[in-house]
Amino acid sequence: MKTRFFALATLALALVACNNDNENLNGDPVAARFTADIAPVTRASGTTWTGGDRIGITDIGNDSQYGNVPFILKNGKFEAEGKVIYIEDTKTHTFRAYYPYNAAGGILTATTDATAQQNQPAIDFLFASGATGDKNNPVVSFTDKTAKGGEDNSFHHRMSQITLTFEAGDGVNFSVVKPERYTLDGLLLTGTFNTADGIATADNGLQTGELTMNLADGNLTSSIILFPQTVASLPLVVNYKGQEYHATLTMPDGALLAGNNYTYTVKVNATGLTLDGCTIGYWTDGGSEDVRITISYDGSETEAKIGDYYYADGTWSDGGLRKLYADGKMEWAETTPQPMNDKTCIGIVFYTGRHETDRSDYTKPLSEDGPTIPNGKVNGYVVALTDVHDGSSDRLRWEYGPGNVYNKAIDASTSKRDWQGYSNSLKFHEFVNKNENKAAGWEMKHFPAALACETYGNRMLDEDGNDANGKYDWQKPLAAPGNTSGWFLPSCGQLQYLYKNRSVLSARMTDVKNSTPTDCSYKDEIEWFSTGMYYWSSTEYSRYPYGAWDVDFSSGGGLSYYKDRTGDVRAVLAF
């Protein structure tokens, strides 16, 4: 669930309504002065009032004389535009106020169509009432006094708001193409606002219509202001990459209520469009509801997608994905595209964009001359075609230090779900480079699984740190290209995601193997993760320093394991 929070804007507004600095309390009229807050949060145009804002104030018991009196914000203070409101007797006077000021007052008509949404302050109707003052206490406070046992007399939003925030999810990258616009249907777009009681009412007798909003300049958050109305659901159409995708927004309580903001995070991911919404807040918070739609591809995309072939030169090609359904089902081209003959495929794309739990710094290399991602911008992740070993049945330890020590924690992540694989890999080097650990003889060779991943494709030493005499030469064509992270030991969350999408990814690996010449030195090594084997992750076990997580590729479950035990190893990279 995604929720957008807006900062509480509390602004004391001195509405100075007197041209005379000397006020006489001995029978002469006293000019009322006002303070005002917008509660609980903001006005449509921002977090504060804006210069030139105008409000209308009424002395409820003397509205014939002081009804709908305009005040305008100048130099940070509200000033009477002409008529001054005076308290002329000894009674307590009660006031109401509204925004934006209209000279006619009474019942105002308005539309909330696309044109009106371009000037939202004009339709962001606010109302305040119940604030009092008298000659001895002429400061009338349109503020929330409930904390002191009083009433809430602050300005409140009288319309309803819907906020959509678009995010790239699984298998989607907004770095090149962003959603263009969206349309909501089934809305009553016209109505009235009563300046006397603050009630905004939709024209229920009219037909409902559409409201289309452009996402200009790549803006991925859009809010619309609407009249409160009864509506159980709203059809949503999102235009992305020239196609229309349909979903439905469900309204809590079957209505858009006054003062409430309904916030949805619209997530475009590999399994469709997800709408996380909707709990109700007072123009501030929202909630979540899962609604999904199908995403289509035609094979001409410039962005990578799940199942694409990734090459040694840092490019990729279409793996055949054509549709991603709401339930996670994937539809592939009738004839699956094959890897390009003139390029060396080194892996399969298994996720696009930076995962939301990956906070790794990809501008830092794992080794002194290792590759990095420029500006740290992640376009996706690739899984290697082979296990990391020497061509036999080698299985590697996670940790085995000087004196056979394996109880040293490196301060890697401990969550089984995060994607901190690269950050964890940096932690190995930070551990080795600490003075006390250097003095104790620690080297990267004491972390065999991590080192084997980092040196996959350019390994010169065996796991004991001795000259490997060429036994890893078969890996050389599979080296990571520049402008990537280089190969690294994945986190537990990354491994579990690979298991989840095993049918798709293993099929593409089979295609690579079948298209690889028979005389290729690594052809026989290309295969999916061995079923029933345990693959080391870079994630440590939180309870004991001698434990780390591995993933069972017969079930996908994460298991804690002693670091000195051997396990299978598969590398991944970010690009």
N, C-alpha and C positions, 0 to 999 in steps of 0.2 A: 504494500500500500504506500502509495505516494501521497504526501500532503504538502501543499504549499502554505507557508505561514507568512503573513504580512505584519510588519512592525506596527505596534500600537502608536498612533499619532495623537498625542494629547497636546493641544495648543490653546493656551489662554489668550483669548481675543478681547482686548480692551476696546469696547465700542464707545468711544467718547462722543457724547451727544450734546455737548454744551459748549457754547462759545465764551461763557463767563467762568473764570477760574474760581470765583467766590460764590459758593452756594449757601443760601440762607435757609436754616432749618426752623426759623421762627415764624412760619406761616407762608412764606413765599414758596412757589413751586420749586421742586428739586428735580434736576435732570437724572433720569434713570441711566445707569451704566451697566454694561453687560459683559459677562465672560462666557465663553462657549467652547465646548469640546465636541469632537466627532467621536462617537463611540459605536462599537468598540475599536474600530481601526481607521480606515482611510476613506478618502473621497476618490472618485474614479481617476481624477487627473493626477493623483500623487498622494504623498503621505501627509501633506499639510494643506491649509488653505493657500490660495494663489492670489497674488495681487490682482485687483479688479473683480474678485468674487463679490457677489451681492446677495444678501439675505433679506427676507422680509419679516419684520417683527410686529406682533399685535398685542396690545393690552386687552386681554380678553374681556374684562369688565367695562372697558371704555373703548370698544372697537370703532364706535362711530367717529371718535376723534383721533384715535391712534390705532388704526387698522392698516395692516400691510405697509408699514413704514420701512423704506429701503435704507440699508446700510451697506457701504462699500469698503473693501479692504484697500487701504493706502498706507504705504510705508510700514507695513506690519500691523496696523490697527484698523479696526472697523470704525468708520465715521458716518454720521448721519448725512445723507445726501441732500437734505433740505430740512424737512420737518424734524424737530427734536421731540422726543418722548419725555413729558414731565409727569411727575407724581405730584398732584395738586391737593390731595386730601390726606387724612391720617390713616386711611384704610390700607390693608395689604393688597397689592395688585399681583395678579397672575398673568404670565406672558407665554406666548407660543411663538415659534419661528420656523421658517422653512428655507430651503435652498433648492434651485437657484431662483432669485427674485424675478417676479413677473408683475408688471404694473397693473394688470387686470386682476390678479389674484383669483380667488374663488377656485373653480374647477378648471384645470388646465388639460388640454389635449396634447398628445405626443405620439410619435412613432418611434420604434426601435429598429428600423430597417438598417441595411448596410450603410447607408449614408449617415444616419444618425449615430451609428457606432463609431464614426470617425471623430465625433465630438462628444464623448461620453459624459463629461461634466454637465452637459445640458440636459441629460436624461437620468443623471444620478440624483434622484430626488431625496432630500434629507428633511427630517422633521424633528422638532424638539418642543416640549410642552411642560407646563407645571412649575416652571421657575418663578419665584416670587420676589417681591421687593416692596419697601415702603419708604417713607420719608427718612426715617432714622437708619434704614438699611437699604440704600438705593442701588446697591450692586446686585444685579439680577444674574444668577449663575446658571447658565445652561450647561451644567456639568453633571457627572455621576457622583452622587453623594451617599450611595449605599454603604460604602465602607465606614461612614460615620453615622450610620443609622437613618440616613435620609432616603431620598428618592433619586432615581436616575432621570435627570432632566436634560441629558446631553442629546446632541443630534444623532439620529439613527437613519441608516439606509432604509428606504421604503420600497425599493425595487428588489429584484432578484438578480443574481449573477451566476453565470456558468464560466468556468475557467478550464481550458484545455491546454495541457503541456505535452508536446510531442517529444518522445525519446526514441533513440535507436536501441533496439534490443538485440536478442540473439539473431545472428546471421544478417544483420543490416548495418550499413555504415552511412551516416548522414554527412560525412566529410565532403562528398562530391555532390550528391543530390539530396535535397530536403523536401518534405511535403510542401505542396504549392498552395493549397487552400482546402477549406472544409465547408460543408453545408449541413445545417440542421433544419429538419422539416417538422411540420406539425405545430408551429408556434403562432400564438396570437401576438402580432407585432404592434398593434395600436392599443391605446387606452387613455385613462385619465388619472390625474393626480389632484386630490383635494387639498388645497393649502390650509383649510380650516381644521381638518382632523388628521392629515398626513396619510391618508389611505390612497394607495395606488391600485387601480383596477383595470384589468384587461377588458377589451371589447369582446365579450364572449359571444355576441351575436354574429360576428364576422367569421369568414372562413380563415382557417389557418394557412400559413404560408412558409416559404423557405427563407433562410438567412444564410448567405454565403459570405465567408470572410477569407480574404487573402492573407497569406503568411508572408508579408513583404520582407525583403532583405534577409531572408533566412531566419526570421524570428520564429521560435518554436513554442512560444507561449502566447495564447490569445484569450482575452476575456470579453464577454458580451453581457450587456445589461438588458434585462427584460422585465416586462410587467409580471407580477405574481399571477399565476394561473394554474388551473387544474390540468395536469398532464402526467400520465403514467410512464410514458417513454417517448423518446425522441429519436427518429432515424438519423444516423450520422453517415455522411459520405466523405471520405478523405481522398483527395487527389494526390497521388504519389507516383512519380516517374511516368506521368501521362496516363495512368490508369485510375479507375474509381474503385474504392474498396468500401464495403458497406458494413455497418454495425449498428447497434442500438444502445442509447444511453437510457438507463432505468432511473427514474426519479423516486427517491424515498418518499413515502407517504402519498405518492401519486400526485405531487404538486410541487411547483416552484413557489416557495414561500418568501414573503417580504423580509429583507434583511439577511437572507441566507446566501452563501456562496457554495456552489456545487462544483467541486474541483476534481477533474479527471486527469490522470496521466495516461496519455495515449501512446502506448509502446508498440512500435513496429518491430517485430522479431521474427525469428525463423519459423515460428509456429503460427504466425498470423499477427494481426493487430490486436493488442491487448489494451483494454481500457480499465485502468485502476481507478475506480470511483465507487461509491460516493457516500460519505457521511456529511452531515450538515453542520455548518458553522455560521458564525455571524460575520459574513464578509471576510472571513479569514481562513478557516480550515475546511478541508474536504476529506474524501475517503476513497474507497476502492470497490470496484466491481469488475470482474473479469468478463470481457466481451471480446470475441476474436473474429477475425475475418481472414480470408484467403489472400495470399500474396503470389503473384505470378511473375515468371521470368521468361524471356524469349531466347536466351543464350547470347545476346549481344551486349550484356552488361559489362561495363568497365570496372565495376566494383567486384571484388571477390565474393564468393558465396560458399556455403557448406558443400563439400564434395569436389571443389575445383582442384585441378592439378597445379602443384607449385613447383617451380623450376629453379635450377642452380643459378640462373641469372637474375633471380628476384621477381620474375613475372609469373603469371598464372594463366590458365585457360579453362574454358567451360567444362565442368564435370557432368552436366546434363540435368541439373535441378531445374524444374519447370514450375512447380506449384508447391506451396507450403500451406497445409490446411490447419484449421483451428485445433484439431486433436493431435497435431504433431505429425500426421501422415505427410509424406513427401511424394510428389509425382515427378517422374523422370521422363526425359525425352524418349520417344519410341525407339530411336536408335541412340544408344549412349555414346557421346563423343569420346574419342580416345585421346591419350596424351600425344602431344606434338612430336613427330619423328625427329625433328632437328634440334630438340632440346632434351636435357637430362632432368627428368622428374625426380625430386628428392623428398617429396612429402605430399600430404593431402590437407587442404584447408579444413579445419574443423570448427572454427568460430570466426566471425568477422566483427570488427570494431573492438575497442577495449572493453573487457568485461568489467562490470560495475564494482567488483570486489578486488580488481587488480590495481594496486597502488604502487607498483614497481617503478623505479626510475630507470628507464631504458636509455638514458643518456650516459650512464655509467657502464663501462665495459667490464666484463668478468675478468679478463686478463689485460695486461698492459697494452697489447696490440690487438685486442679483440674488437669485434664489430659493435656498433651501437645504432640505435634508431634516431635519425635526425629529429631534434626537438621533442623526442619521446612520444611522438604521435603513433599510436598502434592502429593498424588497419585490420589486423586479424592474427590468427594463430595457426601453426602448421604442425602436424604430427609426422615424425619420421617413418620411413617405410620399413625399417628393420629394428630389431632390438639392438642395444648397444653391447656388443661383445666381440670376441676375436674370431668369430666364425665357427666356433665349437659350441659347447653347451655351457659356457661360462656364466655364472651368476655372481653378482657383486655384493659386497658389504656396503652398508650405509656409512659406517664409521669404524675405524680400527686404527687407533693412534699408537704413539710410542709406548712400549711396554704393554701392548695389547689392550689399551684403555678404550672403552667405548661408552663411557658415561658422561661425556662432555656435551652440554647443550650449547648450540651456536646461536640461540635467540631467533630461530626461524619462527614463522607463524605456526600456530597450533590448531587452527580451525580446519575441520575436514572439508569445508565448503568453499573457502576462498581460493582465489587464483593468483596467489602470491609466489608462484614458482620462481620467477626471475629474482624477486626481492630475496627469497630464501637462498638462492644461489649466490647472491652477493654476500649474504651472511657467512657462508663458508669462508670466503676470502677475508672478510673482516676478522673472523675468529683466528685464522692462520696468521694474520698480520699483527695481531696484538703482541706486544713485547714479551709478555710472560709466556705466551704460547709458542712464540718463536724460540725462546730460550729452552723450552721443554722439548723442542724438536718437531713441532707440528708442521706438516706440509699438506698441500692439497691431495697428495697421494694417499693420505690417511682418510680421505672421504672418497672411496673408489667410485661409487655410483654417480656422484655429482661431477667428478673429474672426467669420467668416461663420457658423459653427455657433453660437457664443454669442449672436449677434444675430438668429438665424433666428426670424422672427415679429415682431420689433420693430426691424428695421434701418432706420436713417435716413441712413447714409452709404454711399457706394460704396467699392470696395476701395482707392481712393486717398485716402479720408478726406474727400471732398467731399460736399455735399448730393446725395442720390440722386434728389431730385425725384419721389418717389413710386414709383419703378420696383420697389421691393420690397413694395409694399402688398399684393400678392397673397399674401404669406406671413403676413400679420397673423392670420388665423383659426387658423394653425398654431402660434402661440406656446405655449411651455411653461407649464403651470399652476404656481401656487404650490405649496409643499411638495414640490417636485421639485428635482433638481439644475439644471434648465435644460438646454437643448440644449448638447452639447459634441462635440468631435472624438474619435471612438472610437479605442481602441488597436488595434494589429494583431491581437491575440487576439480582440477583440470583432468585428472585421470578418470574420475567418476563421470565427467561429461563425455569423455571419449567412449567409455563403456556404454553410456546411454545411447549414443549414436553409432554403435558398433556395426549395425547392418549396412548403413549407408557408407561409412568410411572403409569398412573391410571390402565392400564390393569395388570401390574405386582402387584400392590397393591391388586387388586381383586383376583389374584391368591394366594397371601399370605392369604387374608381373608378366601378364600374358603378352604385352607389347614389347617387353624387354628382350633383346637378342639372347640367344641361348649361350653365347660365349661371354656374356657379361659376368664379371667376377662376383657380383652381389645378387644376381637374379635369384638364386636359391634362398637367399636370406630375406627376401621380401615376403612378408606375411603379416597378418593381423596379430594382435596380442594373443599369446598362447592361453587357451581356455584352461582354467583351473590353476594357473600360475599366479603368483603374487608379485606385483610390480611396485618397486620402491617409489614413493613420492618424496618431495623435499620438505614435507610437513612434519614437525616434531610432535611428540606426545606430550601433552601439557603436564601430566602428573609425575612422570619419571624422566630424568635426563638421558637415560639409556634406551629410551624407546622412540620410535618414529612410526609414521603411518605408511602402510602399503595398501594396495587395492587388489582384491580378488577378482580376476577377470572371468570367473565363472558365475559371479553374482553381482559384481560391482560394489560390494561392500568394503568399507575401510576397516582395517584391522591394525592395532598397535603391535609392533614387532621389535625384538631386540636389535639394536643397531649393528651388532657384530654378526648377525645371521645373513645369509646370502639371499638375494632376490633377483628377479628379472628387472631389466631397466629399459625404458624407451624414452627418447628425447623429444622435446618440442621446441619450437622457436616462435617468436613474435616478429611481425613484419609491419 
